[in-house]
Amino acid sequence: MWHVVLAMLMTLVCVGLSMAQTKDQQRESLRGLQGVEVVVEDLNPDTQVEGLSQETIRAAVELILRSKGIRILSQSERSAIHPNPSLYVAVGPEEISSGQYSFNARVELHRAGSLPQRPQQVSAPTWFTPGKLRTVGQQNARLWVINSIEPLVREFANDFLAVNPR
């Protein structure tokens, strides 16, 4: 029996260490960035949630980043700076029944890069948060989305500032 407990404990320690290493690598991928463009995923036009729009989400995200001293890049500024950093914010609303919506809030930092065998640039996430999945009623949807995105964006901002002190 103690062998099983020991094996489980060692597995948990190894998983914890690999997750910490991954988090360190994600944070390190932010080093040297001058700022980010905020890109909000298109909202499903069939899913209309009162008061929830790309502009509302973008404004909330940009306010958090600016309050931390992180520069917000325009699309043209981002395109002129390698590695074209963009903070991708997705909420993915889906109406699952009348007045009930499912959301999966997540935040990712995308950077441009290329592979030796494919020289054209591609964008890939190098920093990301696990999604926050929730089902809420329409009257709570906007508040839940903003409250779910806020800690994810703050986590990004803290990691950004850890490797790019102001």
PyMOL commands that set and color helices and strands:
alter all, ss='L'
color gray80, all
select helices_A, chain A and resi 2-28+54-67+75-80+138-163
alter helices_A, ss='H'
color red, helices_A
select strands_A, chain A and resi 37-40+86-90+94-97+100-115+118-128+132-137
alter strands_A, ss='S'
color yellow, strands_A
deselect
rebuild
show_as cartoon
